[in-house]
């Protein structure tokens, strides 16, 4: 159930033990006498639409040459919907008119549960912060052609437009 090998509280080696409530094997710390459930990060990614909902905003970040969806980690104590609005405001200088949950997917390379949303922006006048190198509004066809191939952003975007996600 988990890749954790050591207790995050005391550092002792964990033992797999049957958890009756979970009806499966769960890591257990004998020193602490407590179960250790998987720990992972949570983040949001956004299919950010223009106010007329006809275009999608893709960005480039951190000197990389490819187009991706805006995304960011959820802060401790913050709900996912608030994180979407915060990230769009901080990175792009935009407000959110409407918000709709799309889908989640666990992303192993960063041990992150990604929560994808549709967010309609309140303007097309992007005012990016230093995290965003470039940005552009694309129509559906252009967005699908330009988003980074074989990326989670591409999979979320394709799923958004087709209703079919590759991990289903």
Secondary structure, DSSP 8 states (H G I E B T S, - for coil): -----B-TTT--B-EEEEETTTTEEEEEETTTTEE-----EEEEEEEEE-TTSS-EEEEEETT-SSBB-EEEE--TT--HHHHHHHHHHHHH---EEEEEEEEEEEEGGGTEEEEEEEEEES-S-----TTEEEEEEE-HHHHHHHB-TTSHHHHHHHHHHHS--TT-
